[in-house]
């Protein structure tokens, strides 16, 4: 029942998420690597990824611009950074990189 005690309304999606070709390749390679490490770990990566994507869809422009017009979402469980840009109401994921391999310009 909507509005029941303890329930939280779903946040409104404000941005459409799109993926560049390089990001699609990155995601497939990362998924495959985790599946080789342990069966099912790739699926756990995807679940974590969906949570990050949801945060971007809700507040893409809330992320600080880090380099040129690029912004970064740090995944919670996995050591990856989702690099994206925003134009209007479209957030485009351009690259997904391991947190230890990113250029110093991505550092906090």
N, C-alpha and C positions, 0 to 999 in steps of 0.2 A: 504494500500500500504506500503510495507516494506520500511523502511528508510524515511518515511514521517516525517515532522517536528513534534516534540513532542513525537514520538514513541521511545521506548527503546527496544533493542533486548533482548530476553529472555536469562538469564544467562545459561551457559552450565552446565548440570548435570554431575558431575564428580564421584559421589559415588552411589552405589546401596544401598538402604535402606532395611534392614531386621528387623524382630521383633522376640525377644525371647518370650517364652510362658508367662512369668511373665508380660512382657510389654503388651501383648495382653489382658491378664486378667485385668491389671490396666486400660487400655483404655476403655474396655467394662464397668467396674464398674464406672469409672468417667462419661462416657457418660450417663449411666443409672441414676446416681445421679442427673446430671443436668436436664435431662428430667423430673424427678420427681419434681424438684424445679419449673420448668416452661417449658411448652411444647415448643419445638423449641430451647431451650437453649443448649441442647445436640448437635444439628446441628451447632449452633454457635461455640461451643467448637471444633467440627470437622474442621470447616473452619479455625479457628485459628491454630489448630494442623497441618493442611496441609501447612500453611505458615512456621511454624517451621520446618517441615520435608523438605520443599524445601530449606531452608537455610542450613540444614545439608547436603542434597544431593549436594549442590553447593560447600560447603567449610568445610567438616567434620574435616579435619586435621587442620583447622584454629582455632578450639576451643582448649583452653589450657587443658592439662591433669590435672585433679583435684585430683584423687586418683587412684593409680595404673595406669591403662590405660583407665580410664573412663573420659568422657567429658560430659559437660552439656549445653543444650540449654534451656534458660528460655523463656517460652511462654510469649507473649506480653499481651494479654488481661486476660488470666486466670492464677491463681497462681500455675502453675505446672512447674516442671523441667523434661526435657526429658534426661535421662541418657543413654549414648551410648558409644560404643567402635568402633574403626576403625582398620581394618586389610586389608591392600591392598586397594582395591577400594570398600570395603564393610563396611558400617556403620550399626552396629547392635544395635537397641534400646533394652536395657536390662530391664529398669524400667521407670515408669513415677510416680513421687511422688509430693505431695503437698509441696509447698515451705516452709511451716511452720513446716512440719514434717520431713524434711530431716536432716541427721546428720550434725554436725557442720563442718565436712570436706568438705561439699559442699558450705559453705559460701564463699563469696568474702572477 
